[in-house]
Amino acid sequence: MNRRPYLFLLGGIFSLMIAMGIGRFAYTPILPLMQHALSFTDAAAGYLASSNYAGYLAGAVLAGVLPLKKHKTFYLRLSLIVSICTTFSMGLSHAYNLMLGLRFISGAASAFIFVLASSIVLDKLVAAGKTSWSGLLYSGVGCGIFFSTLFIPGLNHLFAWEGVWMGLAIVSIILAIFVWLWLKDSPHLGSHTDEQAAVKQVPPPKWLPWLIAAYGLEGLGYIVTGTFIVSIAEKTAAFSSDPSFVWIVVGLGAIPSCILWSTLANRWGFVKSLVFSMVLQSLGIILPVFWLSQMSLMISALLFGATFMGITTIATTLARQMSPANSSRIIAYMTAIYAAGQMIGPTIAGILSSYTQSYNPALIGAACAVFIGAVLLLSGIRLERMKNIETMTAK
């Protein structure tokens, strides 16, 4: 265990701030700036987003195949360097094809960082008997979204959109120093007793395909809002504030959400909490279709922020507890199906939006995908309840 207790958790949080909050999701608030300067269509913006998610898929698959178990720290550090370099390089290029390549590489690095940081930190939390703290780790995505977006208006005013990417890369370098110092893998951690106790509280492994399918639909649906909500705000006449403020609201919602959903999962059950969070998210996605105003976009952003990382927290923790023997591999599989959905979503949404000149069809489709995913999980509530009854009977 780390001599300085739980600094590894901060290292994990900073890793996700770099890889996800900045490396992946900074694209959303920067997108309107790039569209204005470079005359991107919604379809072109969707392809650029999908390139990142295709890289994320490739990275997740590789993370599941490569023998990372003994070299997690090395691969994590290498991936952080790649992520920061691609973020910085986005500010150096005006060539669309080069941007496609950079976003692909950035996505692959993000997947490696997510899988490796999650695996290292969750294993250490199990060894420390603090599995309920997993929500703190995934709050790093919300923190990254929130704090990085605060820099964007000032950087854009001084250096235009190119300077935004470069400035956020410099912020990432500062965070990476602490990751380097604090987040290191410690092999052979883990308490068998802890693992067994955790497994008794979740559905049996045979139910895992339903969880994976639902998580893929979540990736397909949530990413439409995750890619276009700032652009929707910018193109809404009733929206009088800076459109990037919508993304700040997403970050604010995301920061406490992982802790909140982890607490609810421990109290209600993982599957029931997952179903509820996905239904809530689908309502947030579809809200602007029926009520398009500044207030509705803020509510949609808040519901989106309050659920998308909470869903990831519950789903990855649940999957790991259902198959604890190889945490990095099962997280990689979950991340891969999620990434496959993410890759498809922005492309379809961008084409639909360009063709119809409206975001409504894309939002309706995205909300339906997430809701269907929630329906697929319903059988797990009964299985989870049966597991809990068995545990209580055994006691």
C-alpha positions as CSV (number, residue, x, y, z in Angstrom):
1,M,0.0,0.0,0.0
2,N,1.2,3.5,-0.7
3,R,3.1,4.9,2.3
4,R,1.0,8.1,1.9
5,P,-2.5,6.7,2.2
6,Y,-4.8,7.2,-0.8
7,L,-2.6,9.6,-2.7
8,F,-2.9,7.0,-5.4
9,L,-6.6,7.9,-5.6
10,L,-5.7,11.5,-6.4
11,G,-3.3,10.2,-9.0
12,G,-6.2,8.3,-10.5
13,I,-8.5,11.3,-10.4
14,F,-5.8,13.5,-12.2
15,S,-5.3,10.7,-14.8
16,L,-9.0,10.8,-15.7
17,M,-8.9,14.7,-15.7
18,I,-6.1,14.5,-18.4
19,A,-7.4,11.7,-20.5
20,M,-11.2,12.2,-20.3
21,G,-12.0,15.6,-19.0
22,I,-9.5,17.3,-21.3
23,G,-8.2,14.7,-23.9
24,R,-11.7,13.6,-24.9
25,F,-14.4,15.9,-23.7
26,A,-12.7,19.3,-24.2
27,Y,-13.6,18.8,-27.9
28,T,-17.3,19.5,-27.1
29,P,-16.9,23.2,-25.9
30,I,-14.1,23.9,-28.4
31,L,-16.1,22.5,-31.3
32,P,-18.3,25.6,-31.9
33,L,-15.1,27.7,-31.9
34,M,-13.5,25.4,-34.5
35,Q,-16.7,25.3,-36.6
36,H,-16.9,29.1,-36.6
37,A,-13.2,29.5,-37.6
38,L,-12.9,26.6,-40.0
39,S,-16.5,26.3,-41.3
40,F,-17.1,22.7,-40.2
41,T,-20.5,21.2,-41.0
42,D,-22.2,19.1,-38.3
43,A,-21.4,16.0,-40.3
44,A,-17.7,16.9,-40.4
45,A,-17.8,17.6,-36.6
46,G,-19.5,14.2,-36.1
47,Y,-16.8,12.4,-38.1
48,L,-14.1,14.2,-36.1
49,A,-15.8,13.1,-32.8
50,S,-16.2,9.5,-34.2
51,S,-12.5,9.4,-35.1
52,N,-11.7,9.9,-31.4
53,Y,-14.2,7.2,-30.3
54,A,-12.8,4.8,-33.0
55,G,-9.4,5.4,-31.4
56,Y,-11.0,4.8,-28.0
57,L,-12.4,1.5,-29.2
58,A,-9.1,0.4,-30.7
59,G,-7.3,1.3,-27.4
60,A,-9.9,-0.5,-25.3
61,V,-9.5,-3.7,-27.5
62,L,-5.7,-3.5,-27.3
63,A,-5.9,-3.0,-23.5
64,G,-7.9,-6.1,-23.3
65,V,-5.5,-8.2,-25.5
66,L,-2.1,-7.0,-24.5
67,P,-0.4,-8.5,-21.4
68,L,-0.6,-5.3,-19.3
69,K,-0.9,-7.0,-15.9
70,K,2.8,-6.7,-15.0
71,H,3.5,-3.3,-16.7
72,K,0.5,-1.2,-15.8
73,T,2.5,1.8,-14.6
74,F,4.7,1.9,-17.7
75,Y,1.8,1.8,-20.1
76,L,-0.1,4.4,-18.1
77,R,2.7,6.8,-18.2
78,L,3.3,6.3,-21.9
79,S,-0.4,6.8,-22.6
80,L,-0.4,10.1,-20.6
81,I,2.5,11.4,-22.7
82,V,0.7,10.5,-25.9
83,S,-2.6,12.1,-24.7
84,I,-0.9,15.3,-23.8
85,C,1.1,15.5,-27.1
86,T,-2.1,15.0,-29.2
87,T,-4.0,17.6,-27.2
88,F,-1.2,20.1,-27.8
89,S,-0.9,19.1,-31.5
90,M,-4.6,19.9,-32.1
91,G,-3.6,23.6,-31.7
92,L,-0.9,23.3,-34.4
93,S,-3.0,21.9,-37.2
94,H,-5.7,23.3,-39.6
95,A,-5.7,20.3,-41.8
96,Y,-8.8,18.2,-41.3
97,N,-7.3,14.9,-42.1
98,L,-4.4,15.5,-39.6
99,M,-7.0,16.3,-37.0
100,L,-8.8,13.0,-37.7
101,G,-5.5,11.2,-37.0
102,L,-4.8,13.2,-33.9
103,R,-8.2,12.6,-32.4
104,F,-7.9,8.9,-33.2
105,I,-4.6,8.6,-31.4
106,S,-5.9,10.7,-28.5
107,G,-8.9,8.3,-28.2
108,A,-6.6,5.3,-28.0
109,A,-4.5,6.9,-25.3
110,S,-7.6,7.8,-23.4
111,A,-8.8,4.2,-23.4
112,F,-5.5,2.9,-22.1
113,I,-5.5,5.6,-19.3
114,F,-9.1,4.8,-18.3
115,V,-8.6,1.1,-18.2
116,L,-5.2,1.2,-16.5
117,A,-6.0,3.9,-13.9
118,S,-9.3,2.2,-13.1
119,S,-7.6,-1.2,-12.7
120,I,-4.8,0.1,-10.5
121,V,-7.0,2.3,-8.3
122,L,-9.9,-0.2,-7.9
123,D,-7.5,-3.0,-7.0
124,K,-5.9,-0.8,-4.4
125,L,-9.3,0.2,-3.0
126,V,-10.3,-3.5,-2.7
127,A,-7.0,-4.2,-0.8
128,A,-7.8,-1.2,1.5
129,G,-11.4,-2.3,2.0
130,K,-12.6,0.9,0.4
131,T,-14.5,-0.3,-2.7
132,S,-17.2,2.3,-2.0
133,W,-14.7,5.0,-2.8
134,S,-14.7,4.1,-6.5
135,G,-17.0,7.1,-7.1
136,L,-14.2,9.4,-6.0
137,L,-12.0,8.1,-8.8
138,Y,-14.5,8.7,-11.6
139,S,-15.3,12.2,-10.3
140,G,-12.0,13.0,-12.1
141,V,-13.9,13.1,-15.4
142,G,-16.3,15.8,-14.1
143,C,-13.5,17.7,-12.4
144,G,-11.6,17.7,-15.8
145,I,-14.7,18.9,-17.7
146,F,-15.5,21.6,-15.1
147,F,-12.0,23.1,-14.6
148,S,-10.8,22.8,-18.2
149,T,-14.0,24.6,-19.4
150,L,-13.2,27.5,-17.0
151,F,-10.0,28.2,-19.0
152,I,-11.6,28.1,-22.4
153,P,-13.2,31.6,-22.7
154,G,-10.0,33.3,-21.6
155,L,-7.7,31.2,-23.7
156,N,-10.0,31.7,-26.7
157,H,-10.1,35.5,-26.2
158,L,-6.2,35.7,-26.0
159,F,-5.1,32.9,-28.4
160,A,-8.2,31.7,-30.4
161,W,-9.2,28.1,-30.5
162,E,-5.6,26.9,-31.3
163,G,-4.4,28.4,-28.0
164,V,-7.2,26.6,-26.1
165,W,-5.8,23.2,-27.1
166,M,-2.3,24.2,-26.2
167,G,-3.2,25.8,-22.9
168,L,-5.1,22.7,-21.8
169,A,-2.1,20.6,-22.8
170,I,0.0,22.7,-20.4
171,V,-2.6,22.1,-17.6
172,S,-2.4,18.4,-18.4
173,I,1.4,18.4,-18.0
174,I,1.1,19.9,-14.5
175,L,-1.4,17.3,-13.5
176,A,0.7,14.5,-15.0
177,I,3.6,15.3,-12.7
178,F,1.5,14.3,-9.7
179,V,0.2,11.2,-11.5
180,W,3.8,10.2,-12.1
181,L,4.6,10.6,-8.4
182,W,1.5,9.0,-6.9
183,L,0.0,6.4,-9.1
184,K,2.0,3.2,-9.3
185,D,0.8,-0.3,-9.5
186,S,1.4,-2.7,-6.6
187,P,1.2,-6.3,-7.8
188,H,-0.4,-9.0,-5.7
189,L,-2.7,-6.6,-3.9
190,G,-6.2,-7.7,-3.0
191,S,-8.1,-9.5,-0.3
192,H,-9.7,-12.7,-1.4
193,T,-12.3,-12.3,1.4
194,D,-13.2,-8.8,0.2
195,E,-13.6,-10.1,-3.4
196,Q,-15.8,-12.9,-2.3
197,A,-18.0,-10.7,-0.2
198,A,-18.4,-8.3,-3.0
199,V,-19.4,-10.9,-5.6
200,K,-22.2,-12.2,-3.3
201,Q,-23.9,-8.8,-3.7
202,V,-24.2,-8.8,-7.5
203,P,-25.9,-10.9,-10.2
204,P,-24.1,-14.1,-11.4
205,P,-21.5,-14.0,-14.2
206,K,-24.0,-15.4,-16.7
207,W,-25.8,-12.1,-16.6
208,L,-22.7,-10.2,-17.8
209,P,-23.7,-10.1,-21.5
210,W,-26.9,-8.1,-20.6
211,L,-24.8,-5.6,-18.8
212,I,-22.3,-5.3,-21.7
213,A,-25.1,-4.9,-24.2
214,A,-26.8,-2.2,-22.1
215,Y,-23.5,-0.4,-21.6
216,G,-23.0,-0.4,-25.4
217,L,-26.4,1.3,-25.9
218,E,-25.5,3.8,-23.2
219,G,-22.3,4.6,-25.2
220,L,-24.4,5.0,-28.4
221,G,-26.9,7.3,-26.8
222,Y,-25.2,9.5,-24.3
223,I,-22.4,10.6,-26.6
224,V,-24.9,12.5,-28.9
225,T,-25.5,15.0,-26.1
226,G,-21.9,14.7,-25.1
227,T,-20.8,15.9,-28.5
228,F,-23.4,18.4,-29.6
229,I,-25.0,20.0,-26.5
230,V,-22.7,23.1,-26.7
231,S,-23.4,23.5,-30.4
232,I,-27.1,23.2,-29.8
233,A,-26.9,26.0,-27.2
234,E,-24.9,28.1,-29.6
235,K,-27.6,27.7,-32.3
236,T,-30.5,28.3,-30.0
237,A,-31.7,31.9,-30.3
238,A,-33.1,31.9,-26.8
239,F,-29.8,31.0,-25.3
240,S,-28.3,34.3,-24.2
241,S,-25.3,33.2,-22.1
242,D,-21.9,31.9,-23.4
243,P,-22.6,28.5,-24.9
244,S,-19.6,27.0,-23.1
245,F,-21.4,27.6,-19.8
246,V,-23.6,24.6,-20.6
247,W,-20.5,22.4,-20.5
248,I,-19.5,23.9,-17.1
249,V,-23.0,22.8,-15.9
250,V,-22.2,19.3,-17.2
251,G,-19.0,19.3,-15.2
252,L,-20.7,20.6,-12.1
253,G,-23.3,17.8,-12.3
254,A,-20.6,15.2,-13.0
255,I,-18.3,16.0,-10.1
256,P,-20.5,14.7,-7.2
257,S,-22.4,12.2,-9.4
258,C,-20.1,9.3,-9.1
259,I,-20.0,9.5,-5.3
260,L,-23.8,9.9,-5.2
261,W,-24.5,6.9,-7.5
262,S,-21.9,4.7,-5.7
263,T,-23.7,5.5,-2.4
264,L,-27.1,4.7,-4.0
265,A,-25.8,1.5,-5.5
266,N,-24.6,0.3,-2.2
267,R,-27.9,1.1,-0.7
268,W,-30.4,0.1,-3.4
269,G,-28.4,-2.4,-5.4
270,F,-26.1,-1.8,-8.4
271,V,-28.6,-2.9,-11.1
272,K,-31.6,-1.0,-9.8
273,S,-29.4,2.2,-9.5
274,L,-28.1,1.6,-13.0
275,V,-31.6,1.3,-14.5
276,F,-32.8,4.5,-12.7
277,S,-29.7,6.5,-13.8
278,M,-30.2,5.5,-17.4
279,V,-33.9,6.3,-17.4
280,L,-33.1,9.7,-15.9
281,Q,-30.4,10.3,-18.5
282,S,-32.8,9.4,-21.4
283,L,-35.2,12.0,-20.1
284,G,-32.5,14.6,-20.0
285,I,-31.4,13.8,-23.6
286,I,-34.9,14.2,-25.1
287,L,-35.9,17.3,-23.0
288,P,-34.7,19.9,-25.6
289,V,-36.8,18.2,-28.3
290,F,-40.0,19.2,-26.5
291,W,-38.8,22.3,-24.7
292,L,-36.0,24.2,-26.3
293,S,-34.9,27.2,-24.1
294,Q,-32.0,28.3,-22.0
295,M,-33.6,26.7,-19.0
296,S,-34.2,23.4,-20.7
297,L,-30.7,23.2,-22.0
298,M,-29.3,23.8,-18.5
299,I,-31.6,21.1,-17.0
300,S,-30.6,18.7,-19.8
301,A,-26.9,19.5,-19.2
302,L,-27.3,19.0,-15.4
303,L,-29.1,15.6,-15.9
304,F,-26.5,14.6,-18.4
305,G,-23.6,15.5,-16.1
306,A,-25.3,13.9,-13.1
307,T,-25.7,10.5,-14.8
308,F,-23.1,9.8,-17.6
309,M,-20.1,9.2,-15.3
310,G,-22.3,7.8,-12.5
311,I,-23.4,5.1,-15.0
312,T,-19.8,4.4,-15.9
313,T,-18.9,4.1,-12.2
314,I,-21.7,1.7,-11.4
315,A,-21.3,-0.4,-14.6
316,T,-17.5,-0.8,-14.3
317,T,-17.6,-1.5,-10.6
318,L,-20.4,-4.1,-11.1
319,A,-18.6,-5.8,-14.0
320,R,-15.4,-6.0,-12.0
321,Q,-17.2,-7.5,-9.0
322,M,-18.9,-10.1,-11.3
323,S,-15.5,-11.1,-12.7
324,P,-12.8,-10.0,-10.2
325,A,-10.0,-12.3,-11.4
326,N,-8.7,-10.0,-14.1
327,S,-9.9,-6.5,-13.5
328,S,-8.1,-4.8,-16.4
329,R,-9.4,-7.2,-19.0
330,I,-13.1,-7.0,-17.9
331,I,-12.9,-3.2,-17.7
332,A,-11.3,-3.2,-21.2
333,Y,-14.2,-5.3,-22.6
334,M,-16.7,-3.0,-21.1
335,T,-14.8,0.0,-22.4
336,A,-14.6,-1.5,-25.9
337,I,-18.4,-2.0,-26.2
338,Y,-19.0,1.5,-24.8
339,A,-16.5,2.9,-27.3
340,A,-18.2,1.0,-30.2
341,G,-21.5,2.8,-29.4
342,Q,-19.7,6.1,-29.1
343,M,-18.1,5.7,-32.5
344,I,-21.4,5.1,-34.2
345,G,-23.4,7.7,-32.3
346,P,-21.8,11.0,-33.4
347,T,-21.5,9.9,-37.1
348,I,-25.3,9.1,-37.3
349,A,-26.2,12.2,-35.3
350,G,-24.0,14.5,-37.4
351,I,-25.4,13.1,-40.7
352,L,-29.0,13.3,-39.4
353,S,-28.5,16.9,-38.2
354,S,-26.9,18.0,-41.4
355,Y,-29.7,16.4,-43.5
356,T,-32.6,17.6,-41.4
357,Q,-31.1,20.9,-40.2
358,S,-32.3,19.9,-36.8
359,Y,-30.8,18.0,-33.8
360,N,-34.2,16.6,-32.8
361,P,-34.0,13.3,-34.7
362,A,-30.6,12.6,-33.3
363,L,-31.7,13.4,-29.7
364,I,-34.8,11.2,-30.0
365,G,-32.7,8.3,-31.3
366,A,-30.1,8.7,-28.6
367,A,-32.7,8.9,-25.8
368,C,-34.4,5.7,-27.2
369,A,-31.0,3.8,-27.2
370,V,-30.3,4.6,-23.6
371,F,-33.9,3.8,-22.5
372,I,-33.7,0.4,-24.3
373,G,-30.4,-0.3,-22.5
374,A,-32.2,0.4,-19.2
375,V,-34.9,-2.1,-20.2
376,L,-32.3,-4.8,-20.9
377,L,-31.1,-4.5,-17.3
378,L,-34.4,-5.1,-15.6
379,S,-33.9,-8.9,-15.2
380,G,-30.8,-8.2,-13.2
381,I,-32.8,-6.5,-10.4
382,R,-34.4,-9.9,-9.6
383,L,-31.1,-11.7,-9.8
384,E,-29.4,-9.2,-7.6
385,R,-32.3,-9.4,-5.0
386,M,-31.9,-13.2,-5.0
387,K,-28.2,-12.9,-4.4
388,N,-28.8,-10.6,-1.4
389,I,-31.4,-13.0,0.0
390,E,-28.9,-15.9,-0.3
391,T,-26.3,-13.8,1.5
392,M,-28.7,-12.9,4.3
393,T,-29.8,-16.6,4.7
394,A,-26.2,-17.7,4.8
395,K,-25.5,-15.3,7.7
